Amino acid sequence: MKIKEIVTSTGLTGFYFDDQKAIKADAKHDGFSYLGDPVTKGFDSIRQAGESITIMVILEDGQVAYGDCTAVQYSGAGGRDPLFLAQDFISVIEEKIAPKLVGRELTSFKELAEEFDDFKIKGEKLHTAIRYGLTQALLDAVAKAEKKTMAEIVAKEYGLDLITKTVPIFTQSGDERYSNVDKMIIKQADVMPHGLINNVKEKLGADGNKLLDYVKWLKNRVQKLKNYQDYQPIFHLDVYGTIGLAFDNDSEKMADYLEKLAKVASPYTLRIEGPMDSGSREKQIKDMKALRDEMINRNIDVELVADEWCNTLEDIKAFVDQKAADVVQIKTPDLGGINNTIEAVLYCKKNGVGAYQGGTCNETDRSAQVCVNLALATRPDQMLAKPGMGVDEGLMIVKNEMNRVLNLIKAKRR
């Protein structure tokens, strides 16, 4: 089966681009927006609409495969590629990439993905968002050519056993960290609530007291609202480096605080994502490892999740090799081609580190659906419900796609 044509369209994502540096510098909310001027290059305002580009691959038999180019909410921060604006990049796809695809045989997703993930223009690789959406479309195209699910293609080409069980889903609350928790409990979310703890004064508390109070409330709320006695969600909180800011990146002081959090969260498993942001990959690995070693020595029952400065497949391997985290977030758009997401999950599992196939609220329904297929084939410890931060929409998209694909595979096997 050959590619006949490439068609593109611009679109919206399920959330927004946010200037993380401005928010960390205490930018104030004004309704759903923020007051003040942006700090990160490319931003016109601290919060602005998320943008996407759909790449549609027309097969010679008329079938249409597609993927969405998207970038993370906090674009341009933590060593990531710059802000992804559709008007700046759609011509690159149409003029530089499409001519290279038309007429190509759809024989191997892995080979095509690796080729175009490494495609260069004037010596520079494509923006991660383009590589992300393009490889989604290529996976879908190969799946349609072979009349299989995308999960089946990944399993076949990477030599994996396709297990027909769901993958735990992690839901995120956004700033509605109280009302959205109720939604998570009612819908029996596996992992929750994310929390968006991205400001010391407003959300963590100068001595961490606000987050302590929130975790107390969270535990009590689960116990009050849960409908089933065996419902035991994992508590996963993303603190965006605020613990490091509050406790001067001192591993002993941070461990003291995390020990308090663990006691409050018990009996629920507690994961803390991005405890500090040390400004570079090397420093982040050093500080994460120091904190993790301190926690292990003191038997503090908290799982540390790497996020900031852990963006690419190379970054993920570095964090894993240095044992700098218990769990690594594989933030799918940051890795570019989805072939890198596959490799990252498999590398974590091979080396005994937890794999969290994440992403961003600033994705689309399509990128989420493709990511479900990757997760079903590679079996990470959890995957993110996305896009958006409203809980219902992202959880619905991911959960429903997961169940559809699993039941299609089961039906084939029968």
Backbone torsions as a table, in degrees:
resi	resn	phi	psi	omega
1	MET	NA	131.4	-178.5
2	LYS	-108.5	159.7	173.6
3	ILE	-84.2	125.4	-178.3
4	LYS	-91.8	-39.4	-172.4
5	GLU	-159.4	154.7	173.3
6	ILE	-118.2	127.8	178.0
7	VAL	-122.3	139.2	179.8
8	THR	-121.1	157.2	172.0
9	SER	-150.9	149.4	176.6
10	THR	-90.7	157.3	-179.1
11	GLY	-159.9	-178.8	176.6
12	LEU	-100.2	158.7	172.6
13	THR	-101.2	-178.8	-178.4
14	GLY	-86.3	4.0	177.0
15	PHE	-153.8	-137.0	-170.6
16	TYR	-139.4	160.5	166.1
17	PHE	-87.1	128.5	178.5
18	ASP	-121.3	137.7	177.4
19	ASP	-81.4	97.4	-174.1
20	GLN	-61.5	-39.4	-178.9
21	LYS	-62.0	-41.4	179.3
22	ALA	-66.4	-39.2	179.7
23	ILE	-67.1	-42.6	178.2
24	LYS	-64.9	-24.1	178.4
25	ALA	-87.7	22.0	172.7
26	ASP	74.6	33.7	171.6
27	ALA	-59.9	136.5	-174.3
28	LYS	-93.2	143.2	175.4
29	HIS	-67.9	144.2	170.2
30	ASP	-134.2	88.3	-169.9
31	GLY	66.6	-125.2	177.8
32	PHE	-91.7	-4.5	-179.9
33	SER	-100.0	-173.1	177.4
34	TYR	-127.7	148.8	174.7
35	LEU	-88.6	148.2	174.7
36	GLY	107.7	178.3	-177.3
37	ASP	-98.3	147.6	176.9
38	PRO	-68.4	158.4	-179.9
39	VAL	-113.9	-37.8	-175.9
40	THR	-78.2	137.5	-178.3
41	LYS	-57.3	135.9	177.0
42	GLY	99.3	-21.7	-178.6
43	PHE	-80.4	136.7	172.6
44	ASP	-92.3	-23.2	176.2
45	SER	-150.3	165.8	-176.8
46	ILE	-63.8	-38.5	173.6
47	ARG	-122.6	128.4	177.2
48	GLN	-143.0	160.7	-173.4
49	ALA	-59.2	136.3	174.5
50	GLY	-74.3	142.9	-177.2
51	GLU	-123.5	152.6	178.8
52	SER	-139.9	162.7	170.6
53	ILE	-129.4	126.7	175.2
54	THR	-90.9	131.1	173.1
55	ILE	-106.9	117.3	179.7
56	MET	-107.1	126.6	-179.9
57	VAL	-104.4	114.8	179.7
58	ILE	-91.3	119.3	179.7
59	LEU	-83.8	161.1	-175.9
60	GLU	-66.5	-17.7	176.4
61	ASP	-93.6	6.7	176.3
62	GLY	96.0	-10.9	177.7
63	GLN	-66.0	151.5	180.0
64	VAL	-120.8	121.8	174.1
65	ALA	-108.4	148.9	-179.2
66	TYR	-153.4	158.5	175.6
67	GLY	-145.6	160.4	-177.3
68	ASP	-114.6	127.9	174.0
69	CYS	-81.3	118.4	179.4
70	THR	-141.7	159.5	177.7
71	ALA	-130.1	164.3	-172.8
72	VAL	-71.0	160.4	178.2
73	GLN	-54.4	-46.6	-177.3
74	TYR	-96.9	57.9	179.0
75	SER	-63.1	147.1	178.6
76	GLY	78.7	3.0	-179.5
77	ALA	-113.8	153.3	174.1
78	GLY	63.3	31.6	177.4
79	GLY	84.1	11.0	-177.3
80	ARG	-82.9	167.1	174.0
81	ASP	-62.4	159.5	-177.5
82	PRO	-69.2	174.3	-178.9
83	LEU	-51.3	134.8	-177.6
84	PHE	-99.8	100.4	177.6
85	LEU	-107.1	127.7	-171.9
86	ALA	-55.6	-42.3	-176.5
87	GLN	-63.3	-23.4	-179.0
88	ASP	-83.2	-18.5	-169.4
89	PHE	-124.0	-14.5	-175.3
90	ILE	-65.0	-34.0	178.7
91	SER	-66.6	-30.5	177.6
92	VAL	-62.1	-43.7	-179.8
93	ILE	-65.9	-46.9	-174.5
94	GLU	-71.3	-36.8	-173.1
95	GLU	-96.9	-29.9	-174.2
96	LYS	-106.3	-32.6	-174.1
97	ILE	-98.4	-47.5	-176.3
98	ALA	-52.6	-45.8	179.9
99	PRO	-61.3	-26.5	179.2
100	LYS	-78.0	-17.3	-176.3
101	LEU	-96.9	-36.0	-175.8
102	VAL	-60.9	128.4	-179.6
103	GLY	92.9	-7.1	-179.0
104	ARG	-74.5	143.6	175.5
105	GLU	-79.8	137.7	179.9
106	LEU	-94.0	74.2	-176.8
107	THR	-99.4	-32.3	-177.0
108	SER	-147.7	118.5	174.6
109	PHE	-61.0	-48.3	-174.4
110	LYS	-57.1	-45.0	-178.8
111	GLU	-66.8	-44.7	178.7
112	LEU	-64.2	-42.9	-179.0
113	ALA	-62.2	-45.6	-179.6
114	GLU	-64.8	-37.4	178.7
115	GLU	-62.8	-50.1	-174.7
116	PHE	-82.4	-21.9	172.4
117	ASP	-66.6	-27.6	-179.5
118	ASP	-99.8	4.4	-178.6
119	PHE	-62.8	135.2	-176.6
120	LYS	-123.8	145.2	172.3
121	ILE	-121.9	118.2	-176.0
122	LYS	53.5	40.2	175.7
123	GLY	81.7	-1.6	-178.1
124	GLU	-110.6	135.7	175.0
125	LYS	-68.2	156.2	177.8
126	LEU	-63.6	154.2	174.1
127	HIS	-52.9	141.9	-178.3
128	THR	-53.9	-35.1	-178.6
129	ALA	-64.2	-40.0	178.9
130	ILE	-66.9	-45.3	179.6
131	ARG	-61.2	-36.7	179.4
132	TYR	-63.3	-53.8	-177.4
133	GLY	-69.2	-37.9	-179.1
134	LEU	-63.7	-44.4	-178.9
135	THR	-71.6	-29.3	170.9
136	GLN	-58.9	-47.9	-178.5
137	ALA	-62.8	-37.8	179.8
138	LEU	-67.9	-38.7	176.7
139	LEU	-63.0	-46.1	179.4
140	ASP	-62.1	-38.6	-179.1
141	ALA	-65.2	-44.8	178.3
142	VAL	-64.4	-40.0	178.6
143	ALA	-62.0	-42.7	179.4
144	LYS	-68.1	-37.2	178.7
145	ALA	-63.7	-36.1	-178.1
146	GLU	-96.0	-0.5	180.0
147	LYS	55.9	49.2	177.8
148	LYS	-132.7	166.3	172.4
149	THR	-73.9	158.7	177.7
150	MET	-62.9	-35.1	178.5
151	ALA	-61.6	-40.2	179.8
152	GLU	-65.3	-38.2	178.3
153	ILE	-64.0	-45.6	179.3
154	VAL	-61.6	-46.6	-179.5
155	ALA	-60.3	-43.4	-178.7
156	LYS	-65.2	-47.4	-173.1
157	GLU	-76.2	-20.7	179.3
158	TYR	-107.9	7.3	176.0
159	GLY	66.2	42.2	-175.7
160	LEU	-108.6	150.1	172.9
161	ASP	-82.4	125.2	-178.5
162	LEU	-89.0	104.7	-177.6
163	ILE	-91.5	128.6	-175.5
164	THR	-89.9	60.5	174.9
165	LYS	-131.2	152.0	179.9
166	THR	-70.1	158.1	173.5
167	VAL	-103.5	135.3	178.8
168	PRO	-54.3	138.2	-176.1
169	ILE	-110.5	133.2	-178.4
170	PHE	-103.8	120.7	179.6
171	THR	-102.4	145.6	-179.6
172	GLN	-120.9	144.8	-167.8
173	SER	-92.7	-24.0	-166.9
174	GLY	65.0	-157.1	-178.4
175	ASP	-73.6	-13.6	176.4
176	GLU	-85.3	61.8	-169.6
177	ARG	-78.7	-1.6	175.1
178	TYR	-104.3	-58.6	-178.1
179	SER	-63.8	-35.1	-179.8
180	ASN	-71.0	-25.7	174.7
181	VAL	-62.6	-39.2	177.8
182	ASP	-59.1	-40.8	177.5
183	LYS	-61.4	-42.6	-178.8
184	MET	-62.8	-42.3	-179.2
185	ILE	-67.4	-44.9	-179.5
186	ILE	-60.2	-37.3	-178.3
187	LYS	-95.7	10.5	172.7
188	GLN	57.0	48.7	177.4
189	ALA	-61.4	139.7	-177.8
190	ASP	-72.2	-40.9	-177.2
191	VAL	-133.7	139.2	-173.6
192	MET	-161.9	165.4	-2.9
193	PRO	-112.5	2.7	-173.8
194	HIS	77.5	-64.2	168.8
195	GLY	89.1	-26.4	-179.6
196	LEU	52.7	55.3	-179.7
197	ILE	-87.4	79.1	-171.1
198	ASN	-113.4	16.4	178.5
199	ASN	-148.9	130.1	-175.9
200	VAL	-66.1	-52.3	-173.9
201	LYS	-63.8	-46.2	-172.2
202	GLU	-82.6	-32.1	-167.1
203	LYS	-122.6	-37.5	177.8
204	LEU	-86.2	-43.3	-171.8
205	GLY	94.1	143.9	-175.4
206	ALA	-56.8	-34.4	177.3
207	ASP	-112.2	16.2	179.3
208	GLY	82.9	5.0	-173.1
209	ASN	-66.6	-32.9	-178.0
210	LYS	-68.0	-39.7	178.1
211	LEU	-71.1	-36.1	175.4
212	LEU	-58.5	-45.7	179.3
213	ASP	-63.5	-38.4	-179.5
214	TYR	-65.8	-42.4	179.9
215	VAL	-65.9	-37.6	174.8
216	LYS	-59.3	-47.6	179.4
217	TRP	-61.9	-42.9	-178.5
218	LEU	-58.0	-48.9	179.7
219	LYS	-61.4	-46.2	-179.5
220	ASN	-63.7	-35.3	-178.5
221	ARG	-68.6	-41.7	177.6
222	VAL	-60.5	-45.6	-176.6
223	GLN	-67.9	-28.1	179.7
224	LYS	-79.0	-40.1	-170.7
225	LEU	-98.2	-16.9	-173.8
226	LYS	-63.0	140.4	-177.6
227	ASN	-92.0	-16.8	-176.6
228	TYR	-126.5	133.9	-176.4
229	GLN	-64.2	-27.4	-177.7
230	ASP	-89.3	6.2	177.8
231	TYR	-72.0	114.5	-173.2
232	GLN	-135.9	75.4	-177.8
233	PRO	-68.7	155.0	171.6
234	ILE	-86.2	135.9	175.9
235	PHE	-91.6	116.6	-178.7
236	HIS	-124.6	116.7	-177.2
237	LEU	-119.6	128.8	176.6
238	ASP	-97.8	117.4	-173.9
239	VAL	-107.0	2.3	171.1
240	TYR	50.0	38.0	176.3
241	GLY	80.3	3.0	-173.8
242	THR	-70.9	-27.7	177.2
243	ILE	-65.9	-40.4	175.7
244	GLY	-62.4	-40.0	178.4
245	LEU	-64.9	-41.7	-176.8
246	ALA	-71.9	-29.9	-174.3
247	PHE	-120.0	28.0	171.4
248	ASP	55.8	30.8	-179.9
249	ASN	55.4	22.8	179.2
250	ASP	-83.7	116.7	-173.5
251	SER	-62.1	-36.0	179.9
252	GLU	-69.0	-44.1	179.6
253	LYS	-65.7	-40.8	178.6
254	MET	-65.1	-39.6	178.0
255	ALA	-64.6	-40.1	176.2
256	ASP	-55.9	-45.0	-178.2
257	TYR	-68.9	-42.8	-179.7
258	LEU	-65.2	-31.0	176.0
259	GLU	-63.0	-40.1	176.9
260	LYS	-64.2	-42.5	179.3
261	LEU	-61.4	-42.1	-178.6
262	ALA	-62.2	-41.7	179.7
263	LYS	-64.3	-39.8	179.2
264	VAL	-67.9	-38.3	-176.8
265	ALA	-75.5	-27.0	-176.6
266	SER	-50.7	136.5	14.8
267	PRO	-93.8	14.8	-177.0
268	TYR	-86.8	140.4	175.0
269	THR	-62.8	135.8	-178.0
270	LEU	-117.2	126.3	173.3
271	ARG	-116.5	133.1	178.4
272	ILE	-117.2	117.8	-177.6
273	GLU	-98.3	133.1	175.3
274	GLY	60.3	55.3	-177.9
275	PRO	-59.8	-30.8	176.8
276	MET	-140.9	163.2	171.3
277	ASP	-127.0	106.4	-170.8
278	SER	-93.9	1.9	170.6
279	GLY	94.3	-12.4	176.6
280	SER	-159.6	162.8	-178.8
281	ARG	-63.0	-45.4	-176.8
282	GLU	-61.6	-45.7	179.6
283	LYS	-68.2	-37.4	179.8
284	GLN	-63.6	-44.6	178.7
285	ILE	-61.8	-44.1	179.8
286	LYS	-60.5	-47.0	-177.3
287	ASP	-71.7	-39.0	177.3
288	MET	-64.1	-42.3	179.7
289	LYS	-65.3	-41.8	178.8
290	ALA	-61.6	-42.9	178.9
291	LEU	-67.8	-43.0	-179.9
292	ARG	-63.4	-42.6	178.1
293	ASP	-61.3	-40.9	178.3
294	GLU	-62.9	-41.5	-179.7
295	MET	-67.0	-41.2	179.0
296	ILE	-64.7	-44.3	-179.6
297	ASN	-61.0	-30.7	-177.4
298	ARG	-102.1	7.2	178.7
299	ASN	54.4	40.9	177.6
300	ILE	-85.9	122.4	-170.0
301	ASP	-88.2	70.1	175.6
302	VAL	-134.6	133.6	176.8
303	GLU	-93.7	124.4	179.9
304	LEU	-90.3	132.4	-177.1
305	VAL	-112.4	124.2	177.5
306	ALA	-80.3	136.5	177.6
307	ASP	-141.8	-70.9	-177.8
308	GLU	-60.5	138.8	-179.9
309	TRP	65.8	14.1	177.2
310	CYS	-123.3	71.9	-167.6
311	ASN	-105.0	-40.6	-173.5
312	THR	-103.2	171.2	175.2
313	LEU	-59.4	-40.2	177.3
314	GLU	-61.6	-43.6	178.0
315	ASP	-59.8	-47.1	-177.7
316	ILE	-60.0	-43.5	178.4
317	LYS	-62.2	-37.6	179.2
318	ALA	-65.1	-44.1	178.1
319	PHE	-63.7	-42.6	-179.8
320	VAL	-65.3	-46.4	-177.3
321	ASP	-62.5	-33.2	-179.4
322	GLN	-89.4	1.7	-178.7
323	LYS	52.5	46.7	-175.8
324	ALA	-92.2	5.6	179.5
325	ALA	-160.4	154.9	172.9
326	ASP	-82.5	-32.7	-179.1
327	VAL	-137.3	142.3	177.1
328	VAL	-115.8	129.2	172.6
329	GLN	-80.5	125.7	173.9
330	ILE	-98.2	92.2	-173.3
331	LYS	-81.2	95.1	-162.6
332	THR	-49.1	-46.1	-179.4
333	PRO	-65.0	-30.8	-177.8
334	ASP	-68.1	-22.8	-177.9
335	LEU	-84.8	-4.2	-177.9
336	GLY	75.4	-123.0	-177.8
337	GLY	-56.4	140.2	-179.2
338	ILE	-67.8	-15.2	171.8
339	ASN	-59.9	-31.4	177.8
340	ASN	-72.2	-35.0	174.7
341	THR	-61.3	-45.4	178.1
342	ILE	-57.8	-50.0	-178.4
343	GLU	-62.7	-37.8	-178.0
344	ALA	-66.1	-45.6	178.4
345	VAL	-60.1	-46.7	-178.0
346	LEU	-64.7	-35.8	179.1
347	TYR	-67.4	-43.1	177.3
348	CYS	-59.5	-47.9	-177.8
349	LYS	-64.2	-40.3	179.7
350	LYS	-61.9	-32.0	-175.4
351	ASN	-104.8	14.4	172.7
352	GLY	72.5	24.8	177.7
353	VAL	-110.8	140.3	179.9
354	GLY	-61.9	138.8	179.7
355	ALA	-111.9	118.6	175.8
356	TYR	-111.2	104.4	177.4
357	GLN	-78.6	99.6	-171.6
358	GLY	-99.4	-126.6	-175.7
359	GLY	139.2	-140.5	-175.9
360	THR	-151.2	152.5	172.9
361	CYS	-62.1	-20.1	-174.3
362	ASN	-90.4	33.5	176.1
363	GLU	-102.0	-162.0	179.5
364	THR	-127.5	171.7	176.2
365	ASP	-59.8	-37.5	-176.1
366	ARG	-69.2	-46.5	-180.0
367	SER	-63.3	-33.7	177.4
368	ALA	-65.5	-43.2	180.0
369	GLN	-62.4	-43.4	178.7
370	VAL	-63.2	-41.2	-179.8
371	CYS	-63.6	-32.8	175.4
372	VAL	-58.9	-44.5	179.9
373	ASN	-63.0	-38.3	176.4
374	LEU	-62.6	-44.2	-177.8
375	ALA	-65.6	-39.7	179.9
376	LEU	-64.4	-31.4	179.2
377	ALA	-81.1	-38.7	-172.1
378	THR	-98.0	-18.3	175.0
379	ARG	62.0	57.4	171.6
380	PRO	-66.4	168.8	179.7
381	ASP	-69.1	-29.4	176.6
382	GLN	-160.5	158.5	171.9
383	MET	-132.9	157.4	-174.1
384	LEU	-83.5	136.8	167.7
385	ALA	-77.5	122.2	-175.2
386	LYS	-153.6	159.7	3.6
387	PRO	-89.8	-173.1	175.5
388	GLY	80.3	174.7	177.5
389	MET	-127.1	22.5	-179.6
390	GLY	-92.4	2.3	179.9
391	VAL	72.3	-62.6	-171.6
392	ASP	-57.8	-47.8	-173.3
393	GLU	-67.2	-50.9	-178.6
394	GLY	-64.4	-41.7	178.8
395	LEU	-64.6	-41.0	177.7
396	MET	-61.2	-48.3	-177.2
397	ILE	-60.6	-47.7	-176.4
398	VAL	-72.6	-47.1	-178.3
399	LYS	-62.9	-44.2	-177.2
400	ASN	-68.6	-40.5	177.1
401	GLU	-63.9	-40.1	179.2
402	MET	-60.5	-47.2	-178.9
403	ASN	-67.9	-38.1	177.7
404	ARG	-60.5	-50.3	-176.8
405	VAL	-64.1	-44.5	-179.6
406	LEU	-61.4	-41.4	-178.6
407	ASN	-73.8	-29.4	173.2
408	LEU	-65.4	-43.4	179.8
409	ILE	-65.4	-42.7	178.5
410	LYS	-62.0	-39.7	-179.8
411	ALA	-64.3	-39.8	177.9
412	LYS	-62.6	-41.4	-178.0
413	ARG	-69.4	-26.1	177.2
414	ARG	-72.6	NA	NA
